[in-house]
Amino acid sequence: MTVREQYTPGPANVAHVQKDGEKWTLVLVRELRHPPEKVWRALIEPAQLREWAPFDSDGSLGTVGTTVKLTTVGAPVTRVTETTVTRADAPNALEYNWGDFDMRWELEALGGGTRLTLWTNIDRRFISMGAAGWHIAFDVLDRLLAGEPIGRIVGPEAMKFGGWQRLNAEYAKQFGK
């Protein structure tokens, strides 16, 4: 059995939802065992994004004003969107759009690791599913940075993994749905 086949996501982590008018924002917090500089590179470098994120980037997201194309991965319909990085304060904060999603990442040094917080707007109907998907992506990211890559697990493939349904239910309960 491969490391990937042995992977099962842990319990739901710290997450909450904010509502501003008709806009819903999912906020996920994950403590990673890697320093902010290492996590930062995984958030901005195309080669690293290809290993864990639900999208590919055709360029670095590390500089304000840079325009790149982000392409969904694992979705039923591939979608390519052009985005401009609006904030890149290495290794602390990163902001850009991914199609209709505003993405805001904050990195905070925590001992020898990083507290990573993601704010992303999301359709209300998909909040717990989105939380479960990002949870798995963060697990994959943590293993990648530890030198134990298991490969990207996104979209319908993530939903097939043992534990995804449990995570979806745990997040739904956490959000009061």
C-alpha positions in Angstrom: 0.0 0.0 0.0 1.4 3.4 -1.0 1.7 6.4 1.4 -1.1 8.0 -0.6 -3.4 5.0 -0.2 -2.7 5.1 3.6 -3.7 8.8 3.8 -6.8 9.6 5.8 -7.6 13.2 6.8 -7.7 14.0 10.4 -10.6 15.7 12.2 -12.0 19.1 11.2 -9.8 22.0 12.1 -10.4 25.6 13.1 -12.8 27.1 10.6 -15.7 29.6 10.5 -17.9 31.4 8.1 -18.4 35.2 7.8 -21.4 36.7 6.0 -21.2 40.2 4.5 -24.5 41.0 2.8 -24.9 38.2 0.2 -21.2 37.3 0.3 -20.1 34.3 2.3 -16.4 33.9 3.3 -14.9 30.6 4.5 -12.0 31.1 6.9 -9.7 28.2 7.5 -6.8 28.1 10.0 -4.1 25.4 9.9 -1.0 25.1 12.0 1.9 23.8 9.8 5.2 22.5 11.1 7.2 24.5 8.7 8.6 28.1 8.8 6.7 30.9 7.1 9.3 31.3 4.4 8.9 27.7 3.3 5.1 27.9 3.4 5.2 31.2 1.4 7.1 29.5 -1.4 4.5 26.8 -1.6 1.8 29.5 -1.9 3.5 31.4 -4.8 5.7 29.0 -6.8 4.0 27.3 -9.8 5.9 24.0 -9.3 4.9 23.7 -5.7 1.3 24.8 -6.3 1.0 21.9 -8.8 1.8 19.5 -6.0 -1.1 20.5 -3.6 -3.4 23.3 -4.8 -6.7 23.0 -6.6 -5.3 25.1 -9.4 -2.2 25.6 -11.6 -0.5 28.9 -12.1 1.5 29.9 -15.1 3.7 32.2 -13.1 4.7 33.2 -9.6 2.2 34.8 -7.3 4.9 36.5 -5.3 4.9 40.1 -6.7 2.1 42.7 -6.5 0.9 43.7 -9.9 1.9 40.4 -11.5 -0.8 38.9 -13.8 -1.0 35.1 -14.1 -3.4 32.5 -15.4 -4.9 30.2 -12.8 -6.4 26.9 -14.2 -8.7 24.7 -12.1 -7.6 21.1 -11.6 -9.9 18.2 -11.0 -13.1 20.2 -11.6 -15.7 18.8 -14.0 -15.1 21.8 -16.3 -11.6 23.2 -16.6 -11.7 27.0 -16.0 -8.8 29.4 -16.8 -8.9 32.8 -15.2 -6.5 35.7 -15.3 -5.6 37.2 -12.0 -3.5 40.0 -10.7 -1.7 39.8 -7.4 -3.0 42.6 -5.2 -0.9 41.9 -2.1 2.4 40.0 -1.7 4.0 40.8 1.6 6.5 38.0 1.9 6.3 35.9 4.0 3.2 37.3 5.7 0.3 38.0 3.4 -0.9 37.2 -0.1 -4.0 38.3 -1.9 -5.4 37.7 -5.4 -8.6 36.4 -7.2 -9.1 32.9 -8.4 -12.0 33.4 -10.8 -15.0 34.5 -8.6 -13.0 33.7 -5.4 -11.2 36.4 -3.5 -8.2 34.6 -1.9 -6.4 36.1 1.2 -3.6 34.1 2.9 -2.0 35.2 6.1 1.1 33.5 7.6 2.1 33.9 11.2 5.3 32.5 12.7 4.3 30.0 15.5 7.3 28.4 17.3 9.2 26.8 14.5 6.1 26.5 12.3 3.4 28.7 10.8 -0.2 29.4 11.5 -1.7 29.6 8.0 -5.1 31.4 7.6 -7.1 31.4 4.3 -10.1 33.6 3.7 -12.0 32.7 0.5 -15.5 33.7 -0.6 -17.7 30.7 -1.4 -21.2 29.9 -2.4 -23.2 29.2 0.7 -24.4 25.8 -0.5 -20.8 24.6 -0.8 -19.2 25.8 2.5 -18.7 22.5 4.2 -17.6 20.8 1.0 -15.1 23.6 0.4 -13.8 23.4 3.9 -13.3 19.6 3.5 -11.5 20.1 0.2 -9.1 22.8 1.5 -8.5 20.6 4.6 -7.2 17.8 2.4 -5.2 20.3 0.3 -3.6 21.6 3.5 -2.8 18.0 4.6 -1.1 17.4 1.2 0.8 20.8 1.5 2.1 19.8 5.0 3.4 16.5 3.8 4.9 18.1 0.7 6.8 20.6 2.8 8.0 17.7 5.1 9.5 16.0 2.1 6.8 13.3 2.2 4.7 14.2 -0.9 1.5 12.2 -1.6 0.5 14.2 -4.7 -2.3 16.6 -5.2 -5.8 15.4 -4.1 -8.5 17.8 -5.4 -12.1 18.0 -6.7 -14.0 14.8 -7.2 -10.9 12.7 -6.4 -10.7 14.3 -2.9 -14.4 13.4 -2.4 -13.5 9.7 -3.0 -10.9 9.6 -0.3 -11.7 7.9 3.0 -12.6 10.5 5.5 -13.9 13.2 3.1 -17.6 12.5 3.8 -16.7 12.5 7.6 -14.9 15.9 7.2 -17.8 17.3 5.2 -20.2 16.3 8.0 -17.9 17.6 10.7 -17.5 21.0 9.0 -21.3 21.2 8.3 -21.9 20.6 12.1 -19.2 23.2 13.0 -20.9 25.7 10.8 -24.4 24.9 12.2 -25.8 23.5 8.9 
